[in-house]
């Protein structure tokens, strides 16, 4: 057979081996055409979880969309996708920032804070690549990897709430859950700890959807995956509310004067003060304490006899001490936003706001920002100095914690009030500059979370609203309509217990954040080399 002896000649051109279908991993990056819409939708849904409309349940699909968008992406693309999510969330969520000063500060703040979303997105994307490679087991990817992702998200929120200029803690995941089923957990782990729980549960559900179906030999079908997710949620919900203890009540008259307290209202001296006096029910019976909002007395009554006389008339008529707010100035010219106690014997004690608002109550690095936006910075002529006094004051036989407006977002100041023995929290604020926006509602929900976190009743009293009294469980027990000159007289429970959050929430957040970051770094392929061209061929 001559054919058998014919030498075989090599075929011309390259020899193609049969193609093996590419097996995608569960955390592989989505194409940009899919990831980009997910990033946008996630940010928008997250904005809707805050007031208004305050649909807290949208935080879960929002987180799922943002995690899916970042999952497995390269660092540069993850950063851009995270930035898009952050901008899509912050631009609508803090639109109140441009109420009077226009779009420049609004977009500047939103787009700057979106940078932190970008940094967090990079860390989360790397976690889905690096940690998943080191932990290939189904259990590790379903339960362990989400813990790293949640810790990184929590660490990002802590960092952006601390830096720069004291940070901007608005828009945390935990703050969106003031009406949700996990709200009571804030008493155990604080607001940032609640962020971790919500992100963790969402990430676990994602892993159940992505990892289990691709794991060979795991007979866990859809009903079982749903049941597993349900058991996780049920286990979290099974944690009982912290047994908050109260001992007696104090009758507080909280006065919402609805005066022209806005920065651009052009009020004449005394108008805001007179509005507060007129709205105070001086015939109320059995009142132990009267509370007015931030800057309600306008100026230092020790320097203004007319103001002192007005305060004396209220205290004498009601027969109770008054906690009010004013702008004070030291002998050296230092300005403070101050809350003070006024009795029949005059000025007793005071607290100076420790968290004045950057670019609102003072301009940090004024020399620099004046060059960028001289006309805008020029509108802010006064710079308030952060105070140093304790934020717990003795009044009416009890100890009250005082939070002046933006103070309420500060985790440390919240802890200081509880540790300082405060039996009730007075959150004095002036929302008049944000008339017609959602700022006052968002701040109210932050205050609600602080009441739960500390196990203390909280009186949120504003110049214009929203003014409410909230009990230690977060339930509203009294309220008045916004933009109405009136007062509410409420028997407010006095808290006596200490919650785990006030003892250890700071340490919990620190441990979680560091653990997430160190785990990510430990799983990084530091010694891995790219295969050479010869090996790839």
Residue, then its C-alpha position, 0 to 999 in steps of 0.5 A: x500500500x503505497x499510501x501508507x509509505x507516503x510521508x506526511x507533510x506538515x500543514x501550511x499555516x498554524x494548527x488550531x486546537x479545538x476551542x474549549x469554551x471559556x468558563x466564567x468565574x462567579x465574580x468576573x467583571x461585567x462588560x461596561x455596557x452592563x456595569x455602567x447602567x447598574x452603577x447609575x441605577x444603584x446610585x439613584x435607588x440609594x438616593x430614594x432610600x433617604x427622605x424623601x421619599x425615604x423608601x428604606x427598602x430600596x437600599x438593598x437593591x441599590x447596594x446589589x447594583x453597586x456591588x455587581x457593577x464593581x465586582x471583579x473590575x480592574x482598578x481604573x474601571x472600578x473607580x469610574x463606576x464607583x464615582x458614577x454611583x456616588x454622583x448618581x446618589x449624592x447629586x439628588x440626595x443633597x440637592x438642598x445644598x444649592x438651595x440658596x448658594x446655587x449649583x456650585x456648592x451643591x455639585x462641588x460637595x456631591x462630586x467631591x464626596x463621590x471620590x470616596x465612593x470611587x475609592x471604596x469601589x476599587x477596594x471592593x472590586x479587588x476583594x472580589x478578585x483577590x479574596x475569591x482567589x485565595x478562598x475558593x470554597x463555597x462556604x468561604x465565598x458565600x459567608x467570608x467574602x461578603x464580610x470583607x466587602x461589608x468591612x471595606x464599605x464600612x471603613x470607607x464610610x468611616x473615612x469619608x465621615x472623618x476627613x477632610x475638615x471633620x468629614x461629611x457623614x451624610x448618606x451612610x447606609x445605616x442612616x437610610x434604615x431609620x424605619x427599616x427592620x434592622x433599626x434596633x441593631x443600632x443600639x448594639x453596633x451603632x450607625x456604622x455597625x448597622x451599615x456593616x450588617x446591611x451590606x453584609x446581608x446584601x453581599x451574602x444574597x449576591x454570593x448565594x445567587x452567583x457562587x452556588x449555582x456554579x459550584x459543582x456537586x452542590x445540590x443547592x437549588x433555587x428554593x434552598x438558596x432562597x431559604x438560606x437567605x431567609x434564614x440569614x435575615x431571620x437570624x438578624x431579626x431574631x436579635x431582640x431590641x436592647x432593653x432600654x431602661x428609663x426612670x421617670x419623665x421630664x415635661x419639656x416645652x419645645x418651641x418652634x418659632x418659625x421666625x425669619x432665621x435663614x441666612x438670607x431672610x434679612x431679618x431685623x435684630x430681635x425678629x427671631x427672638x420675638x417669634x420664639x417668645x410669641x410661640x412659647x406657651x407661657x400658660x402651660x402647666x407643670x413644665x420642667x424645662x423649655x427648649x428653643x432651637x439653635x440661635x433662637x436668642x440671636x445674640x449673647x444675653x449677657x451683652x444684650x440687656x433687651x435679650x436678657x429681659x425677654x428670656x427672664x419674662x419667659x422663665x418667670x412666666x413658665x416657671x422653668x429654666x430655658x435652654x436656648x441658642x445664641x451667637x457668642x463672642x469671647x473677649x478676644x473676638x472668637x465667635x461660637x455657636x452656643x447653647x446655654x441654660x438660662x434660669x431666674x438667676x440668669x446665665x448658668x452654663x453653656x456648650x459651644x458647638x464642636x462641629x461647625x459646618x465647613x463652608x457654612x459656618x466657617x471657611x477652612x483654608x480661606x486664603x485658598x478657596x477665596x482664589x477659586x470662588x471669591x464671590x461665593x466665599x465672600x458671602x461667608x463673613x463670619x468664621x465660627x470656632x469649634x468649642x471645647x466644653x463638654x456637651x452635657x449640661x445640668x439643668x432642671x435637676x437632670x443632665x441633658x446632652x446637647x447637639x447643635x445642628x451638624x453635631x448630630x452627625x458626629x459619632x464621637x459627640x454622640x458617644x460623649x453625651x451618653x458617657x457624660x451621663x445625659x438622660x435626654x438629648x436636645x438636638x437644637x437646629x436651624x433648618x430655615x436655610x433649606x426651606x422647601x428641601x429634604x434636608x430637615x427630614x434627613x437630619x431628623x432621621x439621623x437624630x432618630x438613629x442617635x436616639x436608638x443608638x444611645x438609648x435616650x429620648x431625643x428632642x429635635x427642635x428646629x426653628x421651622x421644622x421638622x420638630x419631633x420628640x423621639x423615644x429611646x426605641x426611635x418612635x415619635x411620641x410628639x410632633x408639630x407641623x413644619x413651618x408653623x409657630x407653635x410648641x409641643x409639651x411632652x412628658x419625655x422619658x429619661x434614659x438610664x441604661x447604657x447601650x453596647x453601641x455607646x461603649x464599644x461601637x467605635x472599637x467595633x468599627x475600627x476592628x471591622x475596617x482594619x480587618x477588611x483592609x488587612x484581609x484584602x492586603x493579605x490576599x493581594x497577589x504581591x509575588x504573582x508574576x505575569x506569564x511570559x509570552x513563551x509560556x502564554x503561547 
